[in-house]
Amino acid sequence: MTGSDDTPVPADPILDEVRRFYEAHHDGIERSRKRHRYYYDSLARILRVRVPEGQRVLDLGCGSGHLLAALRPSHGVGVDVSAPAIREASGRYGGERLRFLEGDASDPDVLARAGGPFDTILLVNLVTHLTDVQATLEGLHAVSHARTRVLIYSYSRLWQPLLRLAEVLGMKYRQPPESWLPPEEIENMLSLADFEVVRDDKHVVCPVRVPLLADLANRYLGRLPPFDQLSLVFGIIARPAPVRQRGARPAPVRASASGPTVSVVIPCRNEAGHIRPLVESLPALAEGSEFLFVEGHSTDDTAAVIQQAVADNPGRPLRFLKQPGKGKGDAVRFAFGQAKGDVLLILDSEMGVAPGDVPKFVDALARGKGEMVNGSRLVYPMEGKAMRFLNLLANKFFAILFSWLLGQQVRDTLCGTKALWREDYERIAANRAYFGDFDPFGDFDLLFGASRLNLRIVDLAVRYHERRYGETNISRFRHGWLLLQMSGFAARKLKCL
C-alpha cells in the first residue's frame, strides 16, 4: 500500500505481530482446535441458528474456514491475515460457493476484493486483535445493505484471568497484543460507526466437554440470569442504522400521504357487530393499499355483513376472503399469501386497537425505526373492561418471558396488531421449517421468525379499547397453557442451543 505521494505506508507493527503469531503457530492452532472441538462445535451450532442457511456471508478473521463452511452460505468469503490459514481453507473448502482472501479485515482494498454486499458479516474472536475497531466497523458499510447483520462474538473479560493462566500453564498459546473490549464498549463503537444493536447473546459457561454437566450448563442453566453472566462468549448483533439507510425506504407516511403500499389483514370470526363501524374508521393509506377481511367460519352473519360492506363501498380497497382452514394463525398466513402491499399489517376486528393507529405502524417502518412494529397496549390507561385483571397479569408475565426469549424488549406479545415489510415476511416464511407449524395465533410465528432472522422489533404504544360486540375468541386458561408450551418450544429453538 502506498500513500498519496506514492511512498510506502509503514506497516502496522501490531498487525504484523498478529500475523506472525498465527502463521508461526498455524499447525498448533489447528491441533488445539481439534482438542477443543466441544467449544468450537458449540459455537458453530449457535451461529447456525443466528445465520440461516443460504445467506451471503463475509467471515472476517476466518482462520482455516471451518466456521464459514459450517454455516452453508449460498456465497461465502473468508478473510484472514494468516497465509497458511488461507491456503488450508482454500484447499479444503474453496470452490464456486466459498472463496478465501489473505489480508487485513480493516483494509478497504481487501473488502473491495471480497465483493458484496453481504447478508451477514462475522467478526468472531477478531475485535481483540484489531488496531482500530471503530474504523473497521465503519468500513463494513461498503459491503453492507440495509438488511445486513453484523455479528460480533468475543471473549468475556470475566474469563481473562483463567485464559491467562491457561497460557502460563502451556494449555493455550500466549496471544499477541489484545484489547479486551467489554460489550458496552463495542456497542458504543458500533453506534459511532452508524450501526444499531439489535440484540445481544451470552453463551458457553462450560467450554470443555464434561459428560452431561457441560450440555446441562450450556444449554439450560447458563441461559438463565444470573448464570448467563458467567459465559465465556458474548455476542452482539447489529444492523446499519437508519441514518445510513436514507433513500433505501419510502419517505415517512402520514394518513393520506404517499408512501409504501399497505395490506391490512383483518381476521374476523363472529364479529358481525364490529364490521360496519370498523369499515367507517379505516384510515386513508397510500394509493394501492388494501384491507383484507378474512372470515373464519363464523356462526353469526359476519361473512354476509363483510360482503355487504364491500358492495356498499365500491370506491374503497376492501377485499373479502374466506379462510380455508381454522384459527387466526391460518387466517393470517392465508391472507398474507394473497396480499399485494409492500407492508403487511394485522388488525384485529374487535377494534381493541383503533384503526386510526394503523398509519403510526406504517410510519415507524418507513422511517427505519424497526423491521417489525409490535403494538403495546400496556402503556396507557385502558378503557373500561378492555382487559381483565388475570389477562393483564398474563400479558406482563409473557412480556418478560418473550423479551428473554427474543433477546429484545417486547412489552406486549399478545397484542394482535403487528406490521412488517413484505420481503421480511417472505424471509420468515422461507425459514418457517425451523420452527414448524406450531402457532395457532399467527403472532408468534412472526415474532419467533423475526428473532431467528435478527430483525429489529420495536414497540409502538397504543390505547386499548373495550369490545362492543360479542365475546372474545380467546380462552384465558386453555390458550395461556398453550402459550407456555409454545414458549418452551421456542426456548429450545432460540435459547437452549
Legacy VTK file of the C-alpha trace (Angstrom):
# vtk DataFile Version 3.0
C-alpha trace
ASCII
DATASET POLYDATA
POINTS 497 float
0.000 0.000 0.000
1.260 3.499 -0.787
0.488 6.990 0.433
-0.752 9.943 -1.574
2.823 10.675 -2.759
3.373 7.018 -3.787
5.687 6.423 -0.827
5.096 3.129 1.033
2.811 3.337 4.070
4.631 1.962 7.131
3.435 -1.481 8.185
1.344 -1.647 11.352
3.643 -3.311 13.935
0.689 -4.697 15.933
-0.875 -6.224 12.827
2.472 -7.670 11.815
2.873 -9.279 15.229
-0.624 -10.791 14.994
0.149 -12.104 11.500
3.469 -13.628 12.585
1.795 -15.300 15.563
-0.901 -17.015 13.540
1.440 -18.020 10.747
4.082 -19.398 13.135
1.559 -21.390 15.165
-0.871 -22.418 12.431
-0.357 -26.163 12.785
-0.525 -25.985 16.569
-3.692 -23.879 16.449
-5.340 -26.484 14.217
-4.338 -29.263 16.644
-5.680 -27.182 19.533
-8.926 -26.710 17.670
-9.351 -30.477 17.434
-8.589 -30.875 21.159
-11.211 -28.239 21.984
-13.741 -29.461 19.459
-16.566 -29.282 22.006
-16.222 -25.496 22.308
-15.898 -24.890 18.569
-18.801 -27.205 17.767
-20.929 -25.356 20.336
-20.066 -22.002 18.760
-20.871 -23.305 15.269
-24.227 -24.654 16.489
-25.114 -21.269 17.983
-24.195 -19.393 14.828
-26.131 -21.787 12.601
-29.242 -20.600 14.438
-28.280 -16.944 14.166
-27.343 -17.260 10.470
-29.875 -19.310 8.448
-28.529 -21.329 5.532
-28.361 -19.792 2.077
-27.218 -16.286 3.025
-24.296 -14.335 1.571
-21.718 -14.378 4.371
-18.443 -12.492 4.885
-16.273 -14.025 7.635
-13.532 -11.646 8.807
-10.778 -13.467 10.666
-11.962 -16.759 9.158
-8.877 -18.809 10.076
-8.971 -22.091 8.176
-12.571 -21.589 7.120
-14.241 -24.197 9.326
-16.961 -21.913 10.690
-17.794 -20.329 7.339
-18.197 -23.752 5.742
-20.374 -24.946 8.630
-22.864 -22.101 8.027
-23.565 -23.321 4.460
-23.903 -19.921 2.802
-25.076 -19.519 -0.773
-21.937 -17.425 -1.253
-19.212 -17.038 1.335
-15.966 -15.091 1.502
-13.383 -15.578 4.247
-10.631 -13.067 5.047
-7.621 -13.691 7.279
-4.109 -12.273 7.745
-2.545 -15.745 8.000
-1.282 -17.099 4.680
-1.145 -20.753 5.926
-4.736 -20.497 7.173
-5.958 -19.137 3.842
-4.090 -21.858 1.934
-5.678 -24.554 4.092
-9.151 -23.000 3.826
-8.883 -22.702 0.055
-7.632 -26.258 -0.313
-10.286 -27.749 1.963
-13.381 -25.636 1.261
-12.633 -23.329 -1.675
-14.762 -23.566 -4.777
-17.641 -21.914 -6.559
-19.542 -21.280 -3.320
-16.678 -20.331 -0.962
-13.521 -18.328 -1.561
-10.820 -17.069 0.774
-8.651 -13.955 0.727
-5.419 -13.211 2.542
-5.383 -9.718 4.026
-6.313 -7.325 6.815
-10.035 -7.198 7.596
-9.811 -3.424 8.063
-8.195 -2.799 4.661
-10.703 -1.202 2.212
-8.875 -2.803 -0.711
-9.380 -6.259 0.802
-13.075 -5.567 1.370
-13.375 -4.367 -2.224
-11.911 -7.684 -3.382
-14.403 -9.525 -1.193
-17.272 -8.061 -3.221
-20.678 -7.895 -1.632
-22.998 -6.720 -0.410
-23.348 -9.469 2.182
-26.343 -10.515 4.271
-24.194 -11.417 7.282
-20.746 -10.196 8.322
-18.972 -12.212 11.024
-16.282 -10.954 13.386
-15.716 -13.975 15.629
-12.826 -13.692 18.103
-11.420 -10.879 15.963
-12.064 -7.486 17.585
-9.442 -8.060 20.299
-6.740 -8.039 17.590
-7.952 -5.051 15.548
-5.835 -1.899 15.829
-8.844 0.376 15.174
-12.174 -1.326 15.826
-14.338 1.694 15.013
-12.601 2.309 11.664
-13.020 -1.370 10.776
-16.733 -1.206 11.598
-17.161 1.966 9.536
-15.575 0.188 6.579
-18.225 -2.548 6.711
-20.843 -0.215 5.219
-19.092 -0.619 1.865
-20.064 -4.316 1.826
-23.456 -3.993 3.533
-27.052 -3.380 2.508
-29.970 -2.158 4.629
-30.708 -5.667 5.941
-27.116 -6.757 6.608
-26.456 -8.126 10.072
-23.042 -7.743 11.715
-22.345 -10.475 14.270
-19.527 -9.821 16.742
-18.580 -12.636 19.123
-15.721 -12.291 21.581
-14.435 -13.496 24.954
-15.774 -12.056 28.196
-13.326 -10.113 30.366
-14.536 -12.214 33.304
-12.604 -15.136 31.808
-9.395 -13.164 31.194
-7.583 -14.409 34.333
-8.423 -18.057 33.551
-7.324 -17.733 29.939
-4.084 -16.040 31.019
-3.498 -18.872 33.496
-4.019 -21.405 30.702
-1.322 -19.582 28.710
1.107 -19.684 31.650
0.483 -23.416 32.127
1.067 -24.077 28.427
-2.536 -25.170 27.825
-3.081 -22.294 25.412
-0.789 -20.247 23.171
0.278 -16.915 24.617
-1.612 -14.434 22.480
-0.226 -11.383 20.644
-1.289 -7.941 21.935
-5.058 -7.889 22.592
-7.715 -5.345 23.531
-10.161 -6.967 25.916
-13.182 -4.897 24.957
-16.334 -5.215 27.070
-19.661 -5.425 25.217
-20.684 -1.895 26.181
-17.505 -0.505 24.564
-18.167 -2.424 21.361
-21.771 -1.227 21.339
-20.525 2.354 21.680
-18.140 1.847 18.743
-20.966 0.354 16.687
-23.072 3.427 17.393
-20.257 5.771 16.387
-19.845 3.736 13.188
-23.576 4.118 12.382
-24.691 0.629 13.367
-27.638 -0.099 15.659
-27.597 -3.021 18.114
-30.472 -5.430 17.532
-29.793 -7.985 20.257
-27.058 -9.498 22.357
-26.040 -13.033 23.259
-24.200 -14.826 26.050
-23.062 -18.404 25.593
-20.861 -21.248 26.887
-20.365 -21.283 30.642
-18.506 -24.620 30.392
-16.174 -24.694 27.348
-14.838 -28.234 27.905
-16.685 -31.485 27.410
-17.848 -32.838 30.765
-20.393 -35.614 30.157
-23.945 -34.488 30.997
-22.739 -31.490 33.020
-21.428 -29.398 30.084
-24.596 -29.673 27.998
-26.801 -29.072 31.039
-24.808 -25.965 31.958
-24.507 -24.528 28.441
-27.962 -25.282 27.034
-30.116 -24.670 30.109
-28.645 -23.358 33.349
-26.241 -20.990 31.610
-29.052 -19.427 29.607
-30.793 -18.146 32.735
-29.997 -14.971 34.671
-27.736 -14.573 36.611
-25.791 -17.650 35.444
-25.507 -16.277 31.909
-23.155 -13.622 33.293
-20.574 -16.411 33.708
-20.497 -17.112 29.961
-17.169 -17.327 28.164
-18.517 -15.734 24.971
-20.670 -12.679 24.420
-22.277 -11.794 21.117
-23.614 -8.554 19.672
-25.829 -8.465 16.575
-26.213 -5.108 14.831
-27.696 -3.618 11.664
-26.887 -0.471 9.665
-28.505 2.439 11.497
-31.473 4.138 9.769
-29.337 7.252 9.180
-27.325 5.124 6.740
-30.474 3.884 5.014
-31.889 7.205 3.841
-33.282 6.776 0.387
-33.464 2.978 0.736
-37.036 3.195 2.002
-40.026 5.358 1.080
-40.438 8.688 2.829
-42.323 8.780 6.154
-46.004 8.000 5.769
-48.875 10.135 7.031
-52.580 9.292 6.959
-53.237 10.477 3.442
-49.719 10.995 2.058
-47.991 8.807 -0.477
-45.760 6.090 0.871
-45.407 2.304 0.842
-48.496 0.348 -0.116
-50.078 -1.476 2.807
-52.099 -4.685 3.063
-54.106 -4.591 6.299
-55.227 -8.110 7.206
-58.334 -8.254 9.424
-59.196 -11.753 10.708
-62.917 -11.993 11.536
-64.809 -14.696 13.392
-68.192 -13.929 14.963
-67.590 -10.183 14.651
-70.693 -9.100 12.687
-71.398 -6.186 15.022
-67.945 -4.695 14.543
-67.697 -4.753 10.754
-69.567 -1.580 9.810
-68.009 0.717 12.463
-64.633 -0.788 11.570
-65.072 -0.009 7.868
-66.161 3.532 8.711
-62.997 4.000 10.822
-60.455 2.677 8.327
-57.762 5.291 7.616
-56.627 6.553 4.236
-53.362 4.913 3.176
-51.068 5.184 0.181
-52.583 4.530 -3.213
-52.553 0.811 -3.963
-53.162 -0.186 -0.339
-55.898 -2.663 0.616
-57.932 -4.008 3.537
-58.372 -7.796 3.542
-61.249 -9.128 5.665
-60.621 -12.834 6.323
-63.774 -14.578 7.547
-63.134 -17.690 9.623
-66.240 -19.932 9.713
-68.390 -17.677 11.912
-71.628 -18.875 13.500
-73.205 -15.419 13.097
-73.649 -13.448 9.865
-70.101 -11.996 9.792
-69.480 -13.191 6.225
-72.681 -11.620 4.884
-72.001 -8.329 6.685
-68.468 -8.130 5.246
-69.678 -8.868 1.721
-72.365 -6.194 2.036
-69.809 -3.676 3.343
-67.584 -4.387 0.342
-70.540 -3.919 -2.021
-71.577 -0.680 -0.303
-68.081 0.823 -0.634
-67.018 0.226 -4.244
-64.562 3.117 -4.120
-62.616 1.703 -1.174
-59.936 -1.029 -1.431
-61.855 -3.677 0.547
-61.455 -7.403 -0.165
-63.378 -10.368 1.236
-61.518 -13.655 1.768
-62.918 -16.934 3.060
-60.442 -18.685 5.311
-59.785 -22.268 4.146
-58.529 -23.613 7.483
-59.122 -22.867 11.139
-57.621 -20.476 13.646
-56.269 -16.948 13.469
-52.784 -18.155 12.518
-54.148 -19.912 9.439
-56.171 -16.803 8.543
-53.112 -14.540 8.803
-50.871 -16.809 6.743
-53.566 -17.290 4.088
-54.216 -13.544 3.799
-50.510 -12.668 3.722
-50.218 -15.036 0.793
-52.973 -13.090 -1.010
-51.744 -9.618 -0.049
-50.196 -7.199 -2.546
-48.796 -4.400 -0.361
-45.197 -3.512 0.489
-46.165 -3.558 4.168
-48.190 -6.336 5.821
-50.179 -5.415 8.926
-52.549 -7.364 11.193
-55.518 -5.512 12.707
-57.955 -7.318 14.994
-61.589 -6.857 14.017
-62.942 -6.138 17.529
-61.283 -2.683 17.339
-59.359 -3.062 20.582
-56.634 -1.159 18.727
-58.195 1.754 16.851
-57.939 1.518 13.027
-56.745 5.123 13.112
-53.475 3.889 14.660
-52.539 1.936 11.519
-50.571 4.841 9.916
-48.369 5.027 13.028
-47.183 1.459 12.442
-46.502 2.123 8.758
-44.685 5.368 9.601
-42.359 3.596 12.073
-41.428 1.041 9.416
-40.968 3.643 6.685
-38.604 5.692 8.862
-36.461 2.631 9.598
-37.218 2.603 13.330
-37.627 -1.157 13.194
-38.293 -4.064 10.892
-41.269 -5.341 12.871
-43.537 -2.946 14.747
-45.439 -4.514 17.624
-48.409 -2.874 19.305
-48.127 -2.329 23.054
-51.397 -1.906 24.986
-49.789 -1.755 28.436
-48.595 1.853 28.402
-51.767 3.967 28.527
-54.791 3.532 30.815
-57.263 1.065 29.311
-60.897 1.689 28.554
-63.458 0.015 30.849
-63.201 -3.770 30.772
-60.859 -3.892 27.800
-58.554 -6.298 29.667
-59.456 -8.311 32.729
-57.064 -8.465 35.675
-55.849 -12.020 35.053
-55.290 -11.191 31.395
-53.235 -8.161 32.419
-51.057 -10.272 34.709
-50.601 -12.862 31.954
-49.603 -10.143 29.489
-46.959 -8.783 31.853
-45.616 -12.268 32.551
-45.373 -13.181 28.877
-43.762 -9.818 28.113
-40.888 -10.678 30.470
-40.652 -14.230 29.166
-40.692 -13.281 25.497
-38.206 -10.436 25.964
-35.803 -13.060 27.310
-36.639 -15.494 24.501
-36.279 -12.932 21.710
-33.272 -11.097 23.107
-35.147 -7.816 22.597
-37.605 -5.890 24.747
-41.209 -6.650 23.787
-43.706 -5.200 26.243
-46.899 -6.767 24.887
-46.523 -10.008 22.961
-50.276 -10.670 22.939
-51.303 -7.525 21.076
-52.711 -8.609 17.718
-51.538 -5.549 15.803
-48.168 -6.069 14.140
-46.582 -4.697 10.969
-43.577 -5.728 8.886
-42.231 -5.410 5.361
-43.485 -7.993 2.891
-39.946 -9.066 1.964
-39.129 -9.717 5.610
-42.291 -11.807 5.962
-41.262 -13.804 2.890
-37.912 -14.493 4.547
-39.703 -15.597 7.737
-41.971 -17.879 5.708
-38.987 -19.337 3.836
-37.386 -20.262 7.184
-40.613 -21.490 8.821
-39.471 -25.115 8.685
-37.031 -24.350 11.515
-39.970 -23.949 13.924
-42.641 -25.857 12.022
-46.365 -25.114 12.012
-46.705 -24.560 15.751
-48.602 -21.258 16.117
-52.434 -21.183 16.025
-52.484 -17.417 16.684
-50.237 -16.039 13.936
-48.426 -13.507 16.152
-45.723 -15.803 17.469
-44.808 -17.281 14.119
-43.865 -13.695 13.220
-42.097 -12.859 16.489
-40.017 -16.030 16.612
-39.301 -15.857 12.895
-38.181 -12.241 13.247
-35.893 -13.218 16.116
-34.343 -16.029 14.058
-33.543 -13.502 11.302
-32.304 -10.913 13.836
-34.903 -8.366 12.751
-35.216 -5.263 14.888
-38.535 -5.419 16.821
-39.898 -2.153 18.225
-42.936 -1.481 20.412
-45.490 1.152 19.495
-47.768 2.318 22.315
-51.491 2.205 21.532
-54.637 2.742 23.568
-56.695 -0.381 24.140
-60.472 -0.113 23.757
-63.282 -2.204 25.162
-65.043 -4.778 22.953
-68.504 -3.551 21.858
-69.937 -6.735 20.413
-69.842 -10.460 21.105
-67.360 -12.452 23.134
-63.628 -12.854 22.821
-62.350 -15.894 20.936
-59.516 -16.244 23.463
-59.749 -18.756 26.311
-57.649 -17.444 29.184
-56.575 -20.761 30.688
-56.528 -23.045 27.639
-54.700 -20.542 25.473
-52.466 -19.498 28.382
-51.309 -23.093 28.761
-50.764 -23.275 25.002
-48.613 -20.128 25.158
-46.469 -21.682 27.881
-45.962 -24.756 25.704
-45.049 -22.560 22.743
-42.603 -20.636 24.931
-40.870 -23.854 25.952
-40.658 -24.903 22.315
-39.204 -21.521 21.311
-36.686 -21.651 24.179
-35.296 -24.918 22.819
-35.039 -23.420 19.330
-33.737 -19.924 20.185
-32.019 -20.035 23.581
-31.082 -23.557 24.672
-28.632 -24.106 21.829
LINES 1 498
497 0 1 2 3 4 5 6 7 8 9 10 11 12 13 14 15 16 17 18 19 20 21 22 23 24 25 26 27 28 29 30 31 32 33 34 35 36 37 38 39 40 41 42 43 44 45 46 47 48 49 50 51 52 53 54 55 56 57 58 59 60 61 62 63 64 65 66 67 68 69 70 71 72 73 74 75 76 77 78 79 80 81 82 83 84 85 86 87 88 89 90 91 92 93 94 95 96 97 98 99 100 101 102 103 104 105 106 107 108 109 110 111 112 113 114 115 116 117 118 119 120 121 122 123 124 125 126 127 128 129 130 131 132 133 134 135 136 137 138 139 140 141 142 143 144 145 146 147 148 149 150 151 152 153 154 155 156 157 158 159 160 161 162 163 164 165 166 167 168 169 170 171 172 173 174 175 176 177 178 179 180 181 182 183 184 185 186 187 188 189 190 191 192 193 194 195 196 197 198 199 200 201 202 203 204 205 206 207 208 209 210 211 212 213 214 215 216 217 218 219 220 221 222 223 224 225 226 227 228 229 230 231 232 233 234 235 236 237 238 239 240 241 242 243 244 245 246 247 248 249 250 251 252 253 254 255 256 257 258 259 260 261 262 263 264 265 266 267 268 269 270 271 272 273 274 275 276 277 278 279 280 281 282 283 284 285 286 287 288 289 290 291 292 293 294 295 296 297 298 299 300 301 302 303 304 305 306 307 308 309 310 311 312 313 314 315 316 317 318 319 320 321 322 323 324 325 326 327 328 329 330 331 332 333 334 335 336 337 338 339 340 341 342 343 344 345 346 347 348 349 350 351 352 353 354 355 356 357 358 359 360 361 362 363 364 365 366 367 368 369 370 371 372 373 374 375 376 377 378 379 380 381 382 383 384 385 386 387 388 389 390 391 392 393 394 395 396 397 398 399 400 401 402 403 404 405 406 407 408 409 410 411 412 413 414 415 416 417 418 419 420 421 422 423 424 425 426 427 428 429 430 431 432 433 434 435 436 437 438 439 440 441 442 443 444 445 446 447 448 449 450 451 452 453 454 455 456 457 458 459 460 461 462 463 464 465 466 467 468 469 470 471 472 473 474 475 476 477 478 479 480 481 482 483 484 485 486 487 488 489 490 491 492 493 494 495 496
